[in-house]
Amino acid sequence: QVQPVESGGGLVQAGGSLRLSCAASGSIFSINTMGWYRQAPGKQRELVATITSGGSTNYPNSVKGRFTISRDNAKNTVTVYLQMNSLKPEDTAVYYCNYRNPLGDYWGQGTQVTVSS
């Protein structure tokens, strides 16, 4: 069992930066993908960024060039980071960490990011 735990959300003004962290501990597969997703009120959860165990990254156009995902790998813990720059009010959402391996998906509890205009 793997339980991702997020940290680092908060309130920031438009144009500012935040860094989110997520630690996933437990039975870590060597092949896995870590990701960040977000959900704003009244909207569906959407992809923010993913990074594979091999280091390949993926971003939607809405955050490309502003957000950067990275990861640190240890024996039984994977930590993923999301550096968010040039934040906009439309980035306001609950951000969820995801750990995915061949057996399934594991989600964190979410952390609130609020960007004021």
Backbone torsions as a table, in degrees:
resi	resn	phi	psi	omega
1	GLN	NA	140.2	-180.0
2	VAL	-125.9	133.1	178.1
3	GLN	-124.7	104.9	175.1
4	PRO	-71.7	141.7	178.7
5	VAL	-129.6	119.0	-177.8
6	GLU	-92.8	158.6	171.6
7	SER	-156.3	161.0	171.6
8	GLY	107.9	0.3	177.9
9	GLY	-71.7	175.7	178.4
10	GLY	161.7	-164.1	-178.9
11	LEU	-108.3	132.7	-179.8
12	VAL	-144.6	152.3	177.0
13	GLN	-80.2	155.5	176.7
14	ALA	-55.1	137.1	-176.8
15	GLY	92.2	-11.6	-178.4
16	GLY	-84.4	-173.6	-176.6
17	SER	-131.6	152.1	172.4
18	LEU	-143.5	153.4	175.2
19	ARG	-125.4	122.0	176.4
20	LEU	-98.3	147.3	175.7
21	SER	-128.2	153.0	177.6
22	CYS	-149.5	127.1	177.4
23	ALA	-111.9	126.4	176.6
24	ALA	-114.2	118.8	-176.6
25	SER	-122.5	153.2	177.8
26	GLY	130.2	-138.9	-178.6
27	SER	-84.0	86.3	-175.4
28	ILE	-88.2	123.6	174.7
29	PHE	-76.2	148.4	178.2
30	SER	-66.7	-30.7	176.8
31	ILE	-102.8	115.6	-179.3
32	ASN	-158.5	165.5	175.9
33	THR	-128.1	131.7	173.2
34	MET	-106.6	145.4	-178.7
35	GLY	-152.7	164.6	172.6
36	TRP	-119.3	135.2	175.5
37	TYR	-129.5	161.3	178.5
38	ARG	-140.7	155.0	178.5
39	GLN	-140.4	118.5	176.3
40	ALA	-92.2	158.2	-179.7
41	PRO	-55.9	129.5	177.6
42	GLY	78.3	4.6	-178.5
43	LYS	-121.1	162.9	177.3
44	GLN	-77.7	156.3	174.8
45	ARG	-66.4	137.2	-177.3
46	GLU	-131.8	156.0	178.6
47	LEU	-68.8	138.3	172.2
48	VAL	-111.4	-47.1	-179.8
49	ALA	-169.4	148.8	172.7
50	THR	-134.7	155.9	175.6
51	ILE	-144.2	129.9	-179.0
52	THR	-84.7	170.9	177.0
53	SER	-65.0	-20.4	176.1
54	GLY	-87.4	-5.3	176.6
55	GLY	97.2	2.5	177.8
56	SER	-74.8	136.7	-177.7
57	THR	-116.7	158.8	179.4
58	ASN	-146.4	134.1	179.4
59	TYR	-136.3	145.0	169.3
60	PRO	-77.3	162.8	-177.6
61	ASN	-60.8	-27.5	-176.0
62	SER	-64.8	-23.2	-178.3
63	VAL	-121.7	-7.3	-176.4
64	LYS	-59.7	132.4	-178.6
65	GLY	88.9	-14.4	179.0
66	ARG	-111.9	-34.8	-177.4
67	PHE	-109.3	146.6	177.0
68	THR	-135.0	126.8	177.4
69	ILE	-102.7	142.8	177.4
70	SER	-148.5	168.9	-177.7
71	ARG	-150.3	153.9	171.8
72	ASP	-120.7	132.6	-178.4
73	ASN	-110.0	131.0	172.1
74	ALA	-127.5	178.4	-172.3
75	LYS	-59.2	-50.5	-176.2
76	ASN	-120.9	13.6	-179.3
77	THR	-142.5	135.0	172.0
78	VAL	-118.4	129.8	177.4
79	THR	-115.4	129.4	179.1
80	VAL	-118.8	142.7	-178.7
81	TYR	-120.8	150.8	172.6
82	LEU	-131.4	107.7	175.2
83	GLN	-88.8	119.5	-176.6
84	MET	-115.4	116.7	179.5
85	ASN	-116.1	164.0	178.6
86	SER	49.0	48.7	-175.9
87	LEU	-65.8	145.8	-179.3
88	LYS	-120.1	157.5	177.1
89	PRO	-56.0	-32.5	-179.7
90	GLU	-72.3	-4.9	173.2
91	ASP	-83.2	-6.1	179.1
92	THR	-62.2	125.9	-177.1
93	ALA	-178.7	171.6	166.0
94	VAL	-88.6	126.9	-177.8
95	TYR	-101.9	129.2	-177.2
96	TYR	-114.7	137.7	174.2
97	CYS	-91.6	141.3	179.8
98	ASN	-129.1	134.3	172.4
99	TYR	-117.1	126.0	-176.4
100	ARG	-125.9	129.6	173.7
101	ASN	-134.0	179.5	-177.5
102	PRO	-59.6	-15.2	-179.2
103	LEU	-93.0	-17.5	179.6
104	GLY	155.3	-167.8	-178.4
105	ASP	-111.4	142.1	176.1
106	TYR	-129.2	133.8	-174.5
107	TRP	-117.4	145.5	170.9
108	GLY	-80.3	178.8	-175.8
109	GLN	-83.9	-13.4	178.0
110	GLY	97.3	151.1	175.9
111	THR	-137.6	136.3	-175.1
112	GLN	-81.3	132.0	171.0
113	VAL	-119.9	123.7	179.6
114	THR	-124.2	124.9	179.9
115	VAL	-113.5	118.0	-178.3
116	SER	-92.2	148.0	-178.8
117	SER	-90.6	NA	NA
